[in-house]
Amino acid sequence: MGDNGTNDSEYIFVNKTIFAWLNEKAQKGIKQWLKGLGVDERTDLTYLHKTIIPNVACYITRENAIKTIKMLFMLFQKNAT
C-alpha cells in the first residue's frame, strides 16, 4: 500500500510493525514472497532512492520544501560517519 493507504503508489512498502514480525524465523517464507512481489521495508534511504531522487525535478514544492530539506539533512547526519 502507498503512504496514504491506497495502491496508487509506484512503490509498495511494509509497515514497520509488520516488517518486524516478518523478521521472525517463522515468517521468513512470507517475507521472501513479499520481496519477490516487489514489496520493500520503508526506510529513509528507500524513500530517498525510490521517491525523491527519481522525481527530483518536481518533488519539492513550496508546501513541502522546508520539511523535505530537514528530512534530507537529518538523513545525512544519521548516515554520516
C-alpha positions, 0 to 999 in steps of 0.5 A: 500500500502507498503512504496514504493507504491506497495502491496508487503508489509506484512503490509498495512498502511494509509497515514497520510493525509488520516488517518486524514480525516478518523478521521472525524465523517463522515468517521468513517464507512470507517475507521472501514472497513479499520481496519477490512481489516487489514489496520493500521495508520503508526506510529513509534511504528507500524513500530517498532512492525510490521517491525523491531522487527519481522525481527530483525535478518536481518533488519539492514544492513550496508546501513541502520544501522546508520539511523535505530539506530537514528530512534530507539533512537529518538523513545525512547526519544519521548516515554520516560517519 
